[in-house]
Amino acid sequence: MLNERKYTIETEQETDGRWIAEVLEIPGVLAYGDTIEQAQANVEALTFRIIAEEIEENTSKNIFGFSNIAFSLSWIIDGQA
């Protein structure tokens, strides 16, 4: 049986014009981009790397509470879904 885990990406535009995207369910996972799409792609890639590392180290069951992953993202832009 496949356990599904959903992650939420929150995005905001900084005063300097760059975008920041953050995965709310994993503390400290955030990335910048020149566009909203680039920031979202960067944070998705970072999230995949973190999950892959946890699986590789065989710690995902303890940290994330599952052994198989289905990745689904939803976006919040400037506080609105």
N, C-alpha and C positions, 0 to 999 in steps of 0.2 A: 504494500500500500504506500502511495506517495503522499507525504505530508507537504502541504503548501504553506509557504511563508510569504506574506506580502510586506512590501516596504513602501514607505511614503517619502517622496522627495519634495522638500519645500524649497522654493527659489525666491530670491530677492535680488533687486538691482541695487548695487552699491552706489554711493554718491559719485564715485569716479567713473561710472558707466559700466563697470564689469558686473557680471552676474555671479552669484554664489548659490550653489545647490547643496542641500544637506539631507542625508538619510536620517529621518527622525528616530527610527528604531535602533540605530547603532551609533552610540555616542562617539563624537569626534570624526565621523565620516562626512567630509565636506570637500567641495572642489569649486574652483573658479573657472570662468570662461568668458570670452569676449561677447558671446551671445547666450541667450537662455538655453538654446539647443546644445551648445558646446559645454556649458556648465552641467547640464543634465547628463550628457554622454560621459563626461569626465567622472561624475560621481557614480554613475552606473558601473563604469569600468573599475573604479576603486572598490566598490561593493563586491563585485564579482571576484576581484583579487583577494579580498579579505575572506570571503566565504571559501574560495578555493584553498587558501592557506589553512583555514581551520579544518577543512576536510582532509587535506594532505597530512596535517599533524594529528588527525583522528581525534580532534577535540570538539568537532561541531555538535555532537550529541550532547555534550556537557554544556557548551556555551549557548548554542542556538536551540537546543531541545529537539532536534530532528536529525535524521541520517540521510534523507533524500530531499532535494530542493527543487521546487518549482518557483521561478522568479516572476513576480508580478509587481509592477510599479504603478503608483498613481502620483499625480503631481499636484502640488499646491503652489500657486503663483501669487506672491505678495499677500499671503494669508487667505486666499480664496481658492476653493477646490474647483 
